[in-house]
Amino acid sequence: MSTTISAASSESGPQLLKVPEIAALLKVKPRTIYEMVAQGRIPYRKPPGSNILRFDLDEILVWTKTGRSRKHRK
């Protein structure tokens, strides 16, 4: 699976990635992403009433550069 990520947010809104995409971007297994979410170590979004996780590319890029843990946004 080839994952090429370019400029993040556009006028249409944030670029939201799925677990497999963020795992490929960070070069970890999807299970690692789920563990990071459970531990509050990675910023993510979860729409109300949904179990679907999404990751805002802009937030992830800032998070990787700052190395800081951030809580998720709903």
TORKOL-4160 file (C-alpha; in steps of 0.2 Angstrom, whole numbers, padded with zeros to 4 digits, m for minus):
74
<pt num="1" X="0000" Y="0000" Z="0000"/>
<pt num="2" X="0008" Y="0016" Z="m0005"/>
<pt num="3" X="0003" Y="0031" Z="0005"/>
<pt num="4" X="0008" Y="0048" Z="m0001"/>
<pt num="5" X="0002" Y="0063" Z="0009"/>
<pt num="6" X="0003" Y="0080" Z="0003"/>
<pt num="7" X="m0004" Y="0097" Z="0009"/>
<pt num="8" X="m0017" Y="0094" Z="0022"/>
<pt num="9" X="m0032" Y="0105" Z="0024"/>
<pt num="10" X="m0040" Y="0113" Z="0010"/>
<pt num="11" X="m0055" Y="0125" Z="0008"/>
<pt num="12" X="m0066" Y="0109" Z="0009"/>
<pt num="13" X="m0060" Y="0105" Z="0027"/>
<pt num="14" X="m0047" Y="0094" Z="0035"/>
<pt num="15" X="m0040" Y="0079" Z="0027"/>
<pt num="16" X="m0046" Y="0065" Z="0038"/>
<pt num="17" X="m0036" Y="0048" Z="0038"/>
<pt num="18" X="m0042" Y="0031" Z="0043"/>
<pt num="19" X="m0032" Y="0019" Z="0054"/>
<pt num="20" X="m0023" Y="0010" Z="0040"/>
<pt num="21" X="m0018" Y="0026" Z="0032"/>
<pt num="22" X="m0011" Y="0034" Z="0048"/>
<pt num="23" X="m0002" Y="0018" Z="0053"/>
<pt num="24" X="0007" Y="0018" Z="0036"/>
<pt num="25" X="0011" Y="0036" Z="0037"/>
<pt num="26" X="0019" Y="0033" Z="0055"/>
<pt num="27" X="0026" Y="0016" Z="0049"/>
<pt num="28" X="0018" Y="0007" Z="0063"/>
<pt num="29" X="0005" Y="m0007" Z="0064"/>
<pt num="30" X="m0013" Y="m0003" Z="0065"/>
<pt num="31" X="m0014" Y="m0011" Z="0082"/>
<pt num="32" X="m0001" Y="0002" Z="0088"/>
<pt num="33" X="m0012" Y="0016" Z="0083"/>
<pt num="34" X="m0027" Y="0008" Z="0092"/>
<pt num="35" X="m0016" Y="0007" Z="0108"/>
<pt num="36" X="m0010" Y="0025" Z="0106"/>
<pt num="37" X="m0028" Y="0030" Z="0105"/>
<pt num="38" X="m0033" Y="0020" Z="0120"/>
<pt num="39" X="m0018" Y="0028" Z="0130"/>
<pt num="40" X="m0022" Y="0046" Z="0124"/>
<pt num="41" X="m0005" Y="0047" Z="0115"/>
<pt num="42" X="m0011" Y="0053" Z="0098"/>
<pt num="43" X="m0024" Y="0066" Z="0092"/>
<pt num="44" X="m0039" Y="0058" Z="0084"/>
<pt num="45" X="m0057" Y="0062" Z="0080"/>
<pt num="46" X="m0072" Y="0051" Z="0084"/>
<pt num="47" X="m0089" Y="0057" Z="0077"/>
<pt num="48" X="m0103" Y="0057" Z="0091"/>
<pt num="49" X="m0112" Y="0040" Z="0091"/>
<pt num="50" X="m0099" Y="0032" Z="0080"/>
<pt num="51" X="m0085" Y="0020" Z="0083"/>
<pt num="52" X="m0075" Y="0026" Z="0068"/>
<pt num="53" X="m0058" Y="0034" Z="0072"/>
<pt num="54" X="m0052" Y="0048" Z="0060"/>
<pt num="55" X="m0035" Y="0057" Z="0061"/>
<pt num="56" X="m0034" Y="0075" Z="0055"/>
<pt num="57" X="m0018" Y="0076" Z="0044"/>
<pt num="58" X="m0014" Y="0094" Z="0050"/>
<pt num="59" X="m0015" Y="0088" Z="0069"/>
<pt num="60" X="m0004" Y="0073" Z="0066"/>
<pt num="61" X="0009" Y="0083" Z="0057"/>
<pt num="62" X="0010" Y="0096" Z="0071"/>
<pt num="63" X="0009" Y="0081" Z="0084"/>
<pt num="64" X="0024" Y="0072" Z="0076"/>
<pt num="65" X="0034" Y="0089" Z="0075"/>
<pt num="66" X="0031" Y="0094" Z="0093"/>
<pt num="67" X="0031" Y="0076" Z="0101"/>
<pt num="68" X="0017" Y="0081" Z="0113"/>
<pt num="69" X="0002" Y="0071" Z="0118"/>
<pt num="70" X="m0015" Y="0078" Z="0114"/>
<pt num="71" X="m0032" Y="0073" Z="0119"/>
<pt num="72" X="m0044" Y="0069" Z="0105"/>
<pt num="73" X="m0058" Y="0080" Z="0099"/>
<pt num="74" X="m0076" Y="0074" Z="0096"/>
